[in-house]
Amino acid sequence: VSSILFSVLHLTNLAGGVDIKYAILQVIFSFIFGIVAAQITIISQSILPAIIWHFAHDFISFVTGNELNTTTTIILVVQCCILVLYSVYRIKESLTNLNHTKSVIASIIERTIT
């Protein structure tokens, strides 16, 4: 829900004169970013990585301008790919840690029972 709200709020950029196609890309990117930022925040127990990523994205957007061209499209696609890959990495890492924790608990229970 927070990712949807985060992405929809980016439609306010239309009031600033942003091109509709660029605004749609912003909504898509911000939705993906919202999901991954929430995940990163939960896993790392810190909002700082999400803030740093958002700052970096805003800085790149400021430098490249708010126009939809080949450069900005490539940058957004690369950022989305990085976000998705990082998200998958963090999920795998979490599952590995969870499996390790389960095996430790199982061995403790087994030693306790026997």
N, C-alpha and C positions, 0 to 999 in steps of 0.2 A: 504494500500500500504506500509506504513512504517513497519507494522508487517511482511509482506512478505520479504521486504528487510532485516530487522533485522534477520529473520530466515535464509535466504539464505546466508547471510554473515557468519553465523556459519559454513558453509561448508568449510571455510578456515582452520578450525581446522584439516581437513584431511591432510593438508600440515605439520602439527605438529605431524603426526603419529597416530592420533586417529583412532580407529577401525570404519569401515564404519557403522556398526549397531549403535554404540554409536553416531556417527555423525548424523545419521537419527533421533535418539531420541532427540538430541540437536536441530535439525531443528524443530521438532514437538513442543518441549517444548518452544523454543524461539518464535515460531509463537503464541502460546497461551499466553505466557508471554507478547509479544508485544501488543496484543489486550488488555489484562487486564491492562498493564502498561499505555497504552494510555488512557484508560477509567479512571483509578485511577488518572492520572495526570489532566485530564479534570475536574473530579468531585472535587478533593481536591485543584485544582489550584496550585499544587506544584509537582515538579518532584522528590522531596526528597523520598517519599515512594517507588517509582519505583527504585531509585538508591539503597536504603537500601535493597530492596528485591533482586536486581541483585547482590549486594555485598554478601549477605548471601548465595545465590545460588552458586556463584563462589567459596566462601570459602568452602562450603560443597563439591563441586566438587573437589577442591584442596585436601581436607582432605581424601576423599574417593578414589581419583585417577580417571584417565580417562579410566577406563575399564568398560565394560558392564558385570555386574554380578548381582546377586540377590539384593544385598544391594543398588547399584546405581539405579537399575530399580525401586525398592520400593520407594526410595527417590524421584525420578522423578515423579512417579505416585502420591505420597502424595502431592508433591508441586503443580502438575497440579490440583489435587482435591481442594486444598486450594485456588488456584488462581480462579478456576471456582466458588467455593462457595462464595468467597469474591466478585467476580464480580456480581453474582446474588444478593447478599445482597445489594451491592451499587446500582444496577439497581432498586431494590424494594424501597430502601430508596429515590432514586431520583424521582421515580414515586409517592411516597407518598407525598414528598415535592411539586411536581408539582401539584398534585390533591389538596393539601391544598392551594397552591397559586391560583389555578383556583377558588376555592370556595370563597376565600377572595375577589378576583377581582369581582366575580359574585355578592357577597353581597354588595360590594361598588357600583357597577353599579345599582343594584336593589334599593338601598337607594337613589341614585342620581336621578333615574327616578321617584320614587314615592314621 
